[in-house]
Amino acid sequence: MVKRRVSGKVLRFHDKSPLRDTLVEVWDRDFLLDDRLGSIRTGKEGEFSISYDTVGAGDDPDLAVRIFRLDHNSDLQLIGDCD
């Protein structure tokens, strides 16, 4: 088992300001069913860091990062999905 980490910063497209308290998830894309490797909320500067192990993802996972925010009804809304 090897620990790996995905980290970054979530910024608004139009003005590059940080998106704080935004849910970020890391997924391993598979043919039949994707596996969620971890999730966290961004910090005040939009930063995040998610650790995962290769036991659940294999040695060469096909990673996807998904970004969500709460809408006015407190429902999660996907606002970004990148491979």
C-alpha positions as CSV (number, residue, x, y, z in Angstrom):
1,M,0.0,0.0,0.0
2,V,1.3,3.4,-1.0
3,K,-0.2,6.7,0.2
4,R,-0.7,9.4,-2.4
5,R,-2.0,12.9,-2.3
6,V,-4.0,15.2,-4.5
7,S,-3.8,18.9,-3.6
8,G,-4.7,22.2,-5.2
9,K,-6.7,25.4,-5.1
10,V,-10.2,26.1,-6.2
11,L,-10.7,29.5,-7.8
12,R,-13.6,31.3,-9.4
13,F,-13.2,31.4,-13.2
14,H,-14.1,35.1,-13.7
15,D,-11.9,36.8,-11.1
16,K,-9.6,34.0,-9.8
17,S,-10.8,34.6,-6.2
18,P,-10.7,31.5,-3.9
19,L,-13.8,29.4,-3.3
20,R,-13.8,28.7,0.4
21,D,-15.8,26.0,2.2
22,T,-16.4,24.2,-1.1
23,L,-16.6,20.4,-1.3
24,V,-13.9,18.7,-3.3
25,E,-14.0,14.9,-4.0
26,V,-11.3,12.7,-5.7
27,W,-12.6,9.7,-7.7
28,D,-11.0,6.8,-9.4
29,R,-12.8,6.4,-12.7
30,D,-13.5,2.8,-13.6
31,F,-15.3,1.2,-16.5
32,L,-18.4,0.1,-14.5
33,L,-18.4,2.1,-11.3
34,D,-16.3,5.0,-10.1
35,D,-14.7,4.8,-6.6
36,R,-14.6,7.8,-4.3
37,L,-11.1,8.0,-2.8
38,G,-11.7,10.9,-0.5
39,S,-13.3,14.3,0.1
40,I,-12.7,17.5,2.0
41,R,-13.9,21.2,2.1
42,T,-11.6,23.9,0.9
43,G,-9.9,26.3,3.3
44,K,-10.3,30.0,3.4
45,E,-7.9,30.5,0.4
46,G,-9.6,27.7,-1.6
47,E,-6.9,25.2,-0.8
48,F,-7.4,21.4,-0.4
49,S,-5.4,18.3,0.1
50,I,-6.8,14.7,-0.1
51,S,-4.8,11.6,0.7
52,Y,-5.7,8.2,-0.5
53,D,-4.0,4.8,-0.6
54,T,-3.4,2.6,-3.7
55,V,-5.2,-0.4,-2.2
56,G,-8.5,1.1,-3.2
57,A,-7.3,2.8,-6.4
58,G,-4.6,0.4,-7.8
59,D,-1.2,1.5,-8.9
60,D,-2.3,3.8,-11.7
61,P,-5.7,5.3,-10.9
62,D,-7.7,7.3,-13.5
63,L,-8.3,10.3,-11.2
64,A,-11.1,12.8,-11.5
65,V,-11.7,15.8,-9.2
66,R,-15.3,16.9,-8.7
67,I,-16.2,20.2,-7.0
68,F,-19.5,20.9,-5.4
69,R,-21.2,23.8,-3.6
70,L,-24.5,24.1,-1.7
71,D,-27.3,25.9,-3.6
72,H,-30.0,28.0,-1.9
73,N,-32.0,24.8,-1.1
74,S,-28.9,23.2,0.7
75,D,-28.6,20.7,-2.1
76,L,-25.1,19.9,-3.5
77,Q,-24.6,21.2,-7.0
78,L,-21.7,20.0,-9.2
79,I,-19.7,23.1,-10.4
80,G,-16.6,21.4,-11.7
81,D,-15.4,18.0,-13.0
82,C,-11.8,17.5,-14.3
83,D,-9.7,14.6,-15.2
